[in-house]
Amino acid sequence: MNCSLLIKQIQESMTESEKKIAEYVLNNPGDVYKFSANQLGMVTETSAASVVRFAKKLGFDGLQEFKIALAKDDNITTEDVDYEYINTDDTIKEVMVKISNKNIKSINDTVVLLDEKKIEEAVRAIQNAKNIYIFGVGQSALIGMDLQYKLSRIRKNALMNLDSHLQISIAANMSEDDVAIGISYSGKTKEVYNALSKSKEKGAKCITITKFGDNPVASLGDINIQVPGVEKDLRVGAISSRIAQLTIIDILFIGVAKDNFPMVDKYLKETRNMVEDLKLK
């Protein structure tokens, strides 16, 4: 977990005092370790209570735990750079470089923000589920279809239907042995929220994949997996969020597959051979 990136993801939702602390931490990470809560409150013209609230807002028990995490930052740069914006007068070569760099940054930021324990929980839940039902609309539905395809190839009973009305009907018939996976980058997709609400009511374990921060869909999750808020520029945002979500899908799939690899390898070879028979000679 990269603390600097984490701070930037939720900086806009912070109070004025918390923003002062965030700005100081981002500009002076090497000085934070030597301060107590009182001292950090003084240098940021806030208070010890504000410092503690700041640390807890980031998900830590207190300042000491935050300082330990900050010391482990892996120094992956998260600064905004020129390739974030595509201009109408860009050459094709410039578009190629900007898009590829943006995708690389999106993947790196996703991995830095991921909570390893939550990924492990999600993998175990999928491994143990009787049925896996995936909910999403629009672009997120396509992400869900990719997950369904991957899980189906290793004999996991996974279902993703593009009809949002049918998704609600499926959710109404779930049980506590099932897992529901809701995918919504914004975390505000009504159809996904409704399907997860019904799934939760039926006792199913709910996994959510949304952008970082508080949102309605994530509030329903037993396990929340969050990707960076990358849609600063709408012209490339949908591309970057898709890459981030697909990275999560691939991580979950490999996590599920690796624990029984001899059998999984057999399943993958069988499905690959079936597909090969359909190719033109």
Number of C-alpha atoms within 10 A of each C-alpha: 18 21 23 21 21 18 20 16 19 17 17 11 11 15 12 13 17 23 18 19 24 23 15 16 19 15 11 10 17 11 11 19 15 9 15 14 17 15 16 23 20 14 13 19 12 18 19 17 11 21 26 20 18 23 21 15 15 17 12 16 13 17 22 16 13 20 18 11 14 19 15 11 15 11 10 13 12 14 10 10 10 9 16 21 19 16 11 7 8 12 11 9 8 14 17 13 13 20 18 14 15 24 20 15 21 25 21 17 23 25 19 19 20 18 13 12 10 16 18 14 15 25 19 14 21 25 18 15 20 15 20 24 26 30 32 29 21 11 15 24 22 18 23 27 19 16 22 22 14 19 21 16 18 22 12 19 16 22 20 24 19 17 12 20 11 14 23 20 12 19 24 17 10 21 18 15 15 22 27 29 28 31 29 28 28 18 23 14 19 15 19 26 24 18 28 31 19 19 27 22 15 17 14 25 25 24 26 28 25 27 26 23 17 13 15 15 28 28 13 20 20 16 21 23 23 24 26 27 22 25 17 12 12 11 13 18 17 15 17 27 26 19 20 26 27 19 18 22 19 14 15 19 19 14 17 23 19 12 11 10 14 10 14 17 14 12 16 17 14 14 13 12 11 11 10 11 9 8 7 5 5
